[in-house]
Amino acid sequence: MTVHLPPHFADWLALREPADAAARAADLVDLVRRRLTGGPLVVHDLGAGTGAMARWLAPRLPGPQHWILHDQDTDLLARAAARMPVAGDGGPVAAETRRGDLTRLTAADLADASLVTASALLDMFTTEEVERLVAACAGAGRPTLLTLSVTGRVRLAPADPWDARIAAAFNEHQRRTVAGRALLGPDAVDACAAAFARRGVDVVLRPSPWRLGPQRAELAAEWFTGWLDAACEQRPELTGPTRAYARRRRREIAAGRLGVLVDHLDLLAGGG
């Protein structure tokens, strides 16, 4: 699998990092800790990006820790490795980077893991790719924490009649076929949970919504632009009729009058 990242993708990751940190279901970390024995901990972070998961999770776990950061982009990996935090008890956190195709990982690649993690990743996978990922994680026999998987549900307040049509078109875009790959989009987290269950691995799901108000107006504006653009790419006939809607929503964001809830789910497999 090769994903072509948009320009300034690292800037987008930096903008969303505080909202991601606020949204993740921290109580799942308590369940993870119960399964972690000995040390140092080895954490394989899939689709590590600029390392936001490590910066959020490593301080919540004891040290020492060794994080293996997987991504297809060498620049993002370099940024991640340069900004590792310390463990919750002040212990060291080391980083190793691995560039490659996440959908081709096997249980052998994860054999040394104490924990496997990922964030905002599953929606870009196909059914087959989710099955391979789950087979690798289940085969490694260690907990897997997959956070911030989109569900396709959004809520804007105050509501507007256009909201539901844009959301439906956006979700169609998330499920589009790219280079012969039929993406799961908002169906991915359910497919992942079912794949773990078929292998006899217990699964815990927790809501982890973004709640974007006046304090996160910049992120809300960027999210709205991407949301609407994707919907119009999927349904070009929406482009003209939604121009007034877009102007109205952007004015509301700038004035701090629009609340946005973007639903996600966090999944912990094998943590019971």
C-alpha positions as CSV (number, residue, x, y, z in Angstrom):
1,M,0.0,0.0,0.0
2,T,1.3,3.4,-1.0
3,V,-0.6,6.5,0.3
4,H,0.3,9.8,-1.3
5,L,0.3,12.4,1.5
6,P,-1.0,15.9,0.8
7,P,1.4,18.9,1.0
8,H,1.9,20.2,4.5
9,F,0.7,17.0,6.0
10,A,3.0,17.4,9.0
11,D,1.4,20.8,9.7
12,W,-2.0,19.1,9.7
13,L,-0.7,16.5,12.2
14,A,0.7,19.2,14.4
15,L,-2.6,21.1,14.3
16,R,-4.7,18.1,15.3
17,E,-2.4,16.7,17.9
18,P,-3.9,18.5,20.9
19,A,-7.4,17.5,19.9
20,D,-6.3,13.9,19.4
21,A,-4.7,13.9,22.9
22,A,-7.8,15.3,24.5
23,A,-10.1,12.7,22.6
24,R,-8.3,9.4,23.2
25,A,-9.8,7.1,25.8
26,A,-7.3,7.3,28.6
27,D,-9.0,4.5,30.6
28,L,-7.9,2.0,28.0
29,V,-4.3,2.7,29.1
30,D,-5.2,1.4,32.5
31,L,-6.2,-1.9,30.9
32,V,-3.0,-1.9,28.9
33,R,-0.8,-1.5,32.0
34,R,-2.3,-4.7,33.5
35,R,-1.0,-6.7,30.6
36,L,2.5,-5.2,30.5
37,T,5.1,-7.2,32.5
38,G,8.8,-6.7,32.8
39,G,10.9,-4.3,30.7
40,P,12.0,-2.6,28.8
41,L,8.7,-2.2,27.0
42,V,8.8,-2.5,23.3
43,V,6.0,-0.6,21.5
44,H,5.4,-0.9,17.7
45,D,3.6,2.2,16.6
46,L,2.1,1.7,13.1
47,G,1.6,4.8,10.9
48,A,3.6,6.8,13.5
49,G,3.6,10.1,11.5
50,T,5.3,12.7,13.6
51,G,5.1,10.7,16.8
52,A,2.0,12.0,18.4
53,M,1.0,8.6,19.8
54,A,4.3,8.2,21.5
55,R,4.2,11.7,23.0
56,W,0.7,10.9,24.4
57,L,1.2,7.3,25.5
58,A,4.8,7.0,26.6
59,P,4.4,9.4,29.6
60,R,1.5,7.2,30.7
61,L,3.6,4.0,30.8
62,P,6.6,3.1,32.9
63,G,10.1,3.1,31.5
64,P,12.4,2.2,30.0
65,Q,10.7,2.0,26.7
66,H,11.8,1.2,23.1
67,W,9.4,2.5,20.5
68,I,9.6,1.1,16.9
69,L,8.0,3.7,14.7
70,H,6.6,2.4,11.4
71,D,5.6,4.7,8.5
72,Q,6.1,5.0,4.8
73,D,7.4,8.6,5.0
74,T,11.0,9.1,6.0
75,D,10.6,12.8,6.8
76,L,7.8,12.1,9.2
77,L,9.7,9.3,10.9
78,A,12.7,11.6,11.4
79,R,10.5,14.2,13.0
80,A,9.0,11.6,15.3
81,A,12.3,10.2,16.4
82,A,13.6,13.6,17.2
83,R,10.7,14.4,19.7
84,M,10.4,11.4,21.9
85,P,9.2,12.1,25.5
86,V,10.2,10.5,28.8
87,A,8.3,7.7,30.4
88,G,5.9,8.3,33.2
89,D,8.4,7.4,35.9
90,G,11.1,9.5,34.2
91,G,12.7,6.5,32.5
92,P,14.3,6.7,29.1
93,V,12.3,6.3,25.8
94,A,14.3,5.3,22.8
95,A,13.1,5.3,19.2
96,E,13.9,3.2,16.2
97,T,12.3,3.9,12.8
98,R,11.2,1.5,10.1
99,R,10.0,2.5,6.7
100,G,7.7,0.2,4.9
101,D,4.2,-1.0,4.0
102,L,2.1,-1.4,7.1
103,T,-0.3,-3.8,5.4
104,R,2.5,-6.3,4.8
105,L,3.5,-6.7,8.4
106,T,3.4,-10.2,9.9
107,A,3.4,-11.6,13.4
108,A,7.1,-12.2,13.0
109,D,7.6,-8.5,12.5
110,L,5.8,-7.8,15.8
111,A,7.2,-10.7,17.7
112,D,9.2,-8.6,20.2
113,A,6.3,-6.3,20.9
114,S,4.9,-5.6,24.4
115,L,2.2,-3.5,22.8
116,V,1.1,-2.5,19.3
117,T,-0.4,0.9,18.7
118,A,-1.8,3.1,15.9
119,S,-3.8,6.3,15.6
120,A,-6.2,7.5,12.9
121,L,-5.1,4.8,10.5
122,L,-7.7,2.1,9.9
123,D,-10.0,4.1,7.5
124,M,-7.3,4.1,4.8
125,F,-7.3,0.2,4.8
126,T,-9.2,-2.3,2.7
127,T,-11.0,-5.3,4.1
128,E,-8.0,-7.6,3.1
129,E,-5.5,-5.1,4.7
130,V,-7.4,-5.0,7.9
131,E,-7.5,-8.8,8.0
132,R,-3.7,-8.9,7.5
133,L,-3.1,-6.3,10.2
134,V,-5.3,-8.1,12.7
135,A,-3.7,-11.5,11.8
136,A,-0.2,-10.0,12.5
137,C,-1.3,-8.3,15.8
138,A,-3.2,-11.4,17.0
139,G,-0.4,-13.6,16.0
140,A,2.0,-11.6,18.1
141,G,-0.2,-12.2,21.1
142,R,0.2,-8.8,22.7
143,P,-2.3,-6.0,23.3
144,T,-3.2,-3.8,20.4
145,L,-4.4,-0.2,21.0
146,L,-5.9,1.5,17.9
147,T,-7.1,5.0,18.6
148,L,-9.2,7.6,16.8
149,S,-10.8,5.6,14.1
150,V,-13.5,7.6,12.3
151,T,-17.1,6.3,12.4
152,G,-18.6,8.7,9.9
153,R,-20.8,10.5,12.4
154,V,-20.4,14.2,12.8
155,R,-22.6,16.8,14.5
156,L,-22.5,20.6,13.9
157,A,-24.3,23.0,16.2
158,P,-26.3,24.9,15.3
159,A,-27.5,22.4,12.7
160,D,-28.0,23.2,9.1
161,P,-30.0,21.3,6.5
162,W,-26.9,20.8,4.4
163,D,-24.9,19.0,7.1
164,A,-26.4,15.6,6.5
165,R,-26.0,15.7,2.7
166,I,-22.3,16.7,3.1
167,A,-21.7,14.0,5.7
168,A,-23.2,11.4,3.5
169,A,-21.1,12.5,0.5
170,F,-18.0,12.6,2.6
171,N,-18.5,9.1,3.9
172,E,-19.0,7.9,0.3
173,H,-15.6,9.5,-0.4
174,Q,-14.1,7.7,2.5
175,R,-15.3,4.4,1.0
176,R,-14.0,5.2,-2.5
177,T,-11.8,2.9,-4.5
178,V,-8.2,4.1,-5.0
179,A,-5.9,2.3,-7.4
180,G,-8.1,-0.8,-7.2
181,R,-8.2,-0.6,-3.4
182,A,-11.8,-0.3,-1.9
183,L,-11.2,1.7,1.3
184,L,-13.2,0.8,4.3
185,G,-13.4,4.4,5.6
186,P,-15.9,4.6,8.6
187,D,-16.6,0.9,8.4
188,A,-13.0,0.0,9.3
189,V,-13.2,0.0,13.0
190,D,-16.1,-2.4,13.1
191,A,-14.4,-4.7,10.5
192,C,-11.3,-4.6,12.7
193,A,-13.2,-5.5,15.9
194,A,-14.9,-8.4,14.1
195,A,-11.6,-9.7,12.7
196,F,-10.1,-9.8,16.2
197,A,-13.3,-11.5,17.6
198,R,-13.1,-14.2,15.0
199,R,-9.6,-15.0,16.2
200,G,-10.8,-15.2,19.8
201,V,-9.2,-12.0,20.9
202,D,-11.3,-9.8,23.3
203,V,-12.0,-6.3,22.2
204,V,-12.9,-3.2,24.1
205,L,-14.3,-0.1,22.3
206,R,-14.5,3.4,23.7
207,P,-15.8,6.7,22.2
208,S,-13.1,9.3,21.5
209,P,-14.8,12.2,19.8
210,W,-13.2,15.5,18.8
211,R,-15.1,18.4,20.4
212,L,-14.1,21.5,18.5
213,G,-15.3,24.8,19.9
214,P,-13.9,28.3,19.9
215,Q,-10.6,27.1,21.5
216,R,-10.0,24.9,18.5
217,A,-11.3,27.2,15.8
218,E,-8.2,26.8,13.5
219,L,-8.6,23.0,13.6
220,A,-12.4,23.3,13.1
221,A,-11.8,25.5,10.0
222,E,-9.2,23.1,8.5
223,W,-11.4,20.1,9.2
224,F,-14.5,21.8,7.7
225,T,-12.6,22.7,4.5
226,G,-11.3,19.2,4.1
227,W,-14.7,17.7,4.9
228,L,-16.5,19.8,2.4
229,D,-13.9,19.5,-0.3
230,A,-13.9,15.7,-0.1
231,A,-17.7,15.7,-0.2
232,C,-17.7,17.9,-3.3
233,E,-15.0,15.8,-5.0
234,Q,-17.2,12.8,-4.5
235,R,-20.4,14.6,-5.5
236,P,-19.4,17.5,-7.8
237,E,-23.0,18.6,-8.1
238,L,-22.8,19.8,-4.5
239,T,-20.0,22.4,-5.3
240,G,-22.2,25.3,-6.5
241,P,-25.1,24.8,-4.2
242,T,-22.9,24.6,-1.1
243,R,-21.0,27.9,-1.6
244,A,-23.3,30.0,0.5
245,Y,-23.4,27.2,3.1
246,A,-19.5,27.1,3.2
247,R,-19.3,30.9,3.7
248,R,-21.9,30.8,6.5
249,R,-20.2,28.0,8.3
250,R,-16.7,29.6,8.0
251,R,-18.2,32.9,9.5
252,E,-19.6,30.9,12.4
253,I,-16.3,29.2,13.1
254,A,-14.4,32.5,13.0
255,A,-16.9,34.0,15.4
256,G,-16.7,31.1,17.8
257,R,-20.4,30.2,17.2
258,L,-20.0,26.8,15.7
259,G,-19.5,23.6,17.7
260,V,-18.2,20.5,15.9
261,L,-18.3,16.9,17.1
262,V,-16.4,14.4,15.0
263,D,-17.0,10.9,16.3
264,H,-14.2,8.3,16.7
265,L,-13.7,5.0,18.4
266,D,-10.7,3.7,20.3
267,L,-10.2,-0.1,20.2
268,L,-8.1,-2.2,22.6
269,A,-7.7,-5.8,21.5
270,G,-6.2,-8.4,23.9
271,G,-6.1,-6.1,26.8
272,G,-8.6,-7.9,29.0
